[in-house]
Amino acid sequence: MIASAHCSVAEAPSGAHRAPDDASAVDVGTPDSAANPRLASGDEAGASPDASAPTGTAGPCGALPLCDDFESAAVGGPPSAALWSLSQPDCTGTGTLSVDDSQAHSGKHSLRVDGGGGYCDHVFVANAAVMPALGPAVYGRFFVRVGAALGAGHVTFLAMKDAADKGSDLRMGGQDAILMYNRQSDDATLPNLGPAGVADSVALAPAAWTCVEFHVDETAGTIDTWVDGAEVAGLVENGTPTPDVSSQWLSRGAWKPMLADFRLGWESYSGQTMTLWFDDVALASKRIGCGNG
Ligand code: CA
């Protein structure tokens, strides 16, 4: 019973057969993107991201390598094409996303995601430019607001392609109603999904903004996580196996990720649908904190 990490539903097609760049958004700019309703009215095919331009947007955290408060993007359309592209690897379904003004952590806008219950109903925004320039210290910070509590089934709202693990994803999401990490390549979870491990993590309060921060040290192969500024013991992997928390994660041996992109959205493996919002999303090489955006 302790080994309950595994999802009962055929999860993701493994990364093994994907093209190396499969996780980046292939829809934007392809011939059929203009007819793709999933990114509302954006005409991204005509918006050529300028790789030399600063990737941050104006705002309190605009000096960071990646920072978006979604204020500069029009409501109902896609987020800034200079920062984000649409990502729906392998298949597409009912998932949609757009900039929204019904909820906001900062200003008036946030990114709304309506994720469906099937794997192919997933939808993400992806940034593939910043991660390769970061590291080995990778810090992320985002505010997330879930419309309902995380359920028992496995879901993902943050995915990062690990170039050192066959391009499979390092995922953050939920299972057993708490925040957890999942390693796509072998389905390991952090924490272990037994009662003690679950008790060492936290739930996301529905209909409230929560600040989530993570630190991945690619050299050490470690993970640290803070929710509303407080470290979450069940979401820490410091290289030494901790019973009920990181023993499964570390059982495979050396894990040295090389993160290649950053995706926020929704992907569900056991049927849970979700409307959720993201705001004040940032990546940096040092801890960002919850107070500057
Ligand atoms: Ca905002």
Boltz pocket constraint, residues with backbone or C-beta under 6 A from the ligand:
constraints:
  - pocket:
      binder: B
      contacts: [[A, 69], [A, 70], [A, 71], [A, 104], [A, 105], [A, 106], [A, 107], [A, 108], [A, 109], [A, 110], [A, 279], [A, 280]]
      max_distance: 6.0
